[in-house]
Amino acid sequence: MSVPIDDSGTYADRNSSSEAGRPYHVLFVCTGNTCRSPMAEGVFRKLIGDLPAGSPMEAISAGTMGLAGMPATELAIEVAGAYGVDLRLHRSQALTRPLLSRADLVLALAAEHYEICQNWGKPGEQLYLLRAFPQRPSDLRAHSIPDPIGGDRRRYEQVFFDIDEAVRRIFPAISHRAGIRHRRSD
């Protein structure tokens, strides 16, 4: 589920006048915001839920196509739900310049999303391909996660597994960027 955005493009559920103490915002970007980026947002939110209460991180997602108010696709809902990620309340939102500039970290699902965010001026230290984070590969397309739209359940599952693996792999590093220290389990 996405964080509500007001007409100015800022987060409607918190005071944006003070940067100190505000949550660390991670933005996942794909094309329509109905498959890949909601899955990534959902996995990330699930991991945030495993952190101690009050952990200063939030996840949102948006799409470069400009769709707003659309639910996640039926197969995205079914596949994510089978692995404990609930997308039933998700509604798509369009990527906007204010939304992009407000994010502390942008994780693009494919090369074309990365390039749009880069062309819109997102600083390089805040923009990565999800699958490549924290590296900057020369071949962006090789690290893109394919769009499952129009595919069967097996295709959606493969995309979900790719996203889940990537998000779980990078979550500790993003938590560290947000100032969250994980306890070592011995």
C-alpha positions in Angstrom: 0.0 0.0 0.0 1.4 3.4 -0.9 1.8 6.3 1.4 -0.8 9.0 0.6 0.6 11.9 -1.3 -1.1 15.3 -1.3 -1.5 17.6 -4.3 1.9 19.2 -3.8 3.6 15.8 -4.1 4.6 15.6 -0.4 3.8 12.9 2.1 0.4 13.7 3.4 0.7 11.8 6.6 3.6 13.6 8.2 5.0 17.1 8.8 7.4 17.7 5.8 8.6 21.0 7.3 11.2 19.2 9.4 13.7 16.9 7.9 15.2 16.0 11.2 13.6 12.8 12.6 11.6 12.1 9.5 11.6 8.5 8.2 14.0 7.3 5.6 11.9 6.9 2.4 12.7 4.2 -0.1 10.9 4.5 -3.5 10.5 1.5 -5.8 9.9 2.5 -9.5 8.5 0.4 -12.4 6.3 1.0 -15.4 2.7 0.8 -14.3 3.0 0.4 -10.5 0.7 -2.6 -10.7 3.2 -5.6 -10.6 6.9 -5.2 -9.8 7.2 -2.1 -7.7 4.2 -3.0 -5.5 5.8 -6.4 -4.9 9.1 -4.8 -4.0 7.3 -2.3 -1.7 5.3 -5.1 -0.1 8.4 -7.2 0.6 10.2 -4.2 2.0 7.3 -3.3 4.2 7.1 -6.8 5.5 10.8 -6.6 6.5 10.2 -3.2 8.1 7.5 -4.9 10.1 10.1 -7.3 11.6 12.1 -4.3 13.0 11.5 -2.8 16.4 8.5 -0.5 16.6 9.3 3.0 15.5 12.0 2.1 13.1 12.5 5.2 10.8 11.9 3.7 7.4 9.0 3.8 4.9 8.5 2.2 1.5 6.5 3.6 -1.4 6.2 2.7 -5.1 5.3 4.5 -8.3 5.2 4.0 -12.0 6.6 5.8 -14.9 3.5 5.2 -17.1 1.5 7.7 -15.1 -1.3 5.4 -14.0 -3.1 6.4 -10.8 -5.6 4.6 -8.6 -5.3 1.1 -10.3 -5.1 -2.0 -8.2 -2.2 -4.4 -8.4 -2.8 -7.0 -11.0 -4.7 -10.1 -10.0 -1.7 -12.4 -10.4 0.6 -10.0 -8.5 -1.9 -10.0 -5.6 -2.2 -13.8 -5.7 1.5 -14.6 -6.0 2.6 -12.0 -3.4 -0.2 -13.2 -1.1 1.0 -16.8 -1.3 4.3 -15.6 0.3 2.7 -13.4 3.0 2.8 -10.0 1.1 -0.6 -8.4 0.9 -1.2 -6.2 -2.1 -5.0 -6.1 -2.0 -5.1 -2.5 -0.9 -2.4 -1.2 -3.2 -3.4 1.5 -5.7 -1.0 2.7 -8.3 0.5 6.2 -8.4 2.4 8.0 -11.0 6.0 8.9 -10.6 6.3 12.7 -10.2 9.3 15.0 -9.8 8.2 16.0 -6.2 7.8 12.3 -5.3 11.2 11.5 -6.8 13.0 14.3 -5.1 11.4 13.5 -1.7 12.8 9.9 -1.7 16.0 9.2 0.1 16.7 6.2 -2.0 15.2 5.2 -5.4 15.4 1.6 -6.5 14.4 1.1 -10.1 13.2 -2.3 -11.3 14.6 -2.0 -14.8 17.0 0.1 -16.9 14.3 2.3 -18.4 13.0 3.3 -15.0 16.6 4.1 -13.8 17.1 6.2 -16.9 13.9 8.2 -16.4 14.8 8.9 -12.7 18.3 9.9 -13.8 17.0 12.2 -16.5 14.7 13.8 -14.0 17.7 14.7 -11.9 17.8 12.1 -9.1 21.4 12.2 -7.7 23.4 9.1 -8.5 24.1 8.3 -4.8 20.3 8.0 -4.3 19.5 6.0 -7.4 20.2 2.3 -8.1 18.8 -0.6 -9.9 17.2 -2.9 -7.3 18.9 -6.0 -8.5 22.4 -4.3 -8.7 22.4 -2.3 -5.5 24.9 -1.1 -4.3 26.8 -1.6 -7.5 26.6 0.5 -10.7 26.9 -2.0 -13.5 27.8 -0.8 -17.0 25.0 -3.0 -18.5 21.8 -1.9 -16.8 19.6 -4.1 -18.9 21.4 -7.2 -17.6 20.3 -6.3 -14.1 16.7 -5.4 -15.0 13.8 -7.4 -13.6 11.4 -8.2 -16.5 7.8 -7.1 -16.5 5.5 -10.0 -15.9 2.4 -8.2 -17.3 0.6 -10.5 -19.6 2.4 -13.5 -18.3 1.2 -16.6 -16.5 1.4 -17.4 -12.8 4.8 -19.0 -13.2 6.2 -15.8 -14.8 4.8 -13.7 -11.9 6.3 -16.2 -9.4 9.7 -15.9 -11.0 9.6 -12.1 -10.9 8.4 -12.2 -7.3 11.3 -14.5 -6.3 13.8 -12.2 -8.1 12.4 -9.2 -6.3 12.1 -11.0 -2.9 15.8 -12.2 -3.1 17.0 -8.7 -4.1 15.1 -6.9 -1.4 16.1 -9.3 1.4 19.8 -9.1 0.2 19.9 -5.3 0.3 17.6 -4.7 3.3 20.5 -4.6 5.9 22.5 -2.1 3.9 19.4 0.1 3.4 18.6 -0.2 7.2 22.2 0.9 7.9 21.7 4.0 5.6 18.6 4.8 7.6 20.5 4.7 10.8 19.1 1.4 12.0 21.6 -1.0 13.7 20.8 -4.7 13.6 21.7 -6.9 16.5 23.9 -9.8 15.6 22.3 -13.1 16.4 24.8 -15.6 17.8 
